């Protein structure tokens, strides 16, 4: 069900998998997510920046890389509510 909701917000399958993996962890580097999801790091990084643009992921600089964090799932609820409201108008 959660995947369907995320998909309705315009997230791709990869973005959904990354977001859900990040919600299971406190934080992660792109390389850790790449290993966990068996996906090339470049694809993970690209999707993380898309998720960041959508406000679902934030990043913190750490030495020569970034640590990524999933934003509170409550943000998703507000996004869904806004989308439903705009569809009703």
N, C-alpha and C positions, 0 to 999 in steps of 0.2 A: 504494500500500500504506500509506504513512504517513497519508494522508487517512482510510483505513478505520480505522486504529488510533485516530486522534484522534476520529473519529466515535463509535467504541465507548466512548470516555471521556465521551461526552455533549456534545461540542463541536458547535456549529452550523457550517454551511458558512462563514459569515462569520467566526466565531471561528477556524476552521481556516486560512482564507486570511490572516487577520491574524497569527496565530502563525507561520505559515510565512514570511510576508514579514519579520517581525521576526527570525527566525532567519537570514535572508539578510543582514541589516544588523547593525551593532553596536548601533544604537539609532535611534529615530525619534520625531518628534512625531506626534500624531494627524493633523495636517493633512498631513504627508508621506505617511502611510499612506493617507489619504483620496485623495490624488492618485494614488498608485501603484496603488490598487485600484479607482479610479473609483467610490468609494462616499461618500455624505455623511459629513462629519466627525462629526456627531452620532451616526450609527450606529456609526462606528469607535470613538468615545469610549465609548459604552455597552458595546460588546463588549470593549474593553480593560479596563474595570472588572470585567466578568464573568471574564475571563481572570486578572485580578489576584486575584480572590476564589478562583479555583481553583488559585492558586499557580504559574501558568504565565508570568506577566508581572509585572514590577516597574516602579515609576516613580520618577523623580528630579525634584524641583522644579527648574525653571530659569526665572528671571524670572517672566513671567506665564503660564507653561504648564508642562507636564511632558514629560520625555523618557522614553519607554517602552523597556524591554529585555525580550527573551525570556529566561526562565530556562533553565538548562541542560536540554537534552532528556533527560538522565539522569533527571530528575524524572519524566518521562513513563513511563520504563521501570519505576520503582518503583511508580507509580500503577497501571500495567497489571498488574504482578505481584501487588499487593494485591487488585486486582479479581478476577483469576483465582483467587487463593487463597480469597477469600470465596465465589466461585461453587462451588468444590469442596467447601466445608464444608456 
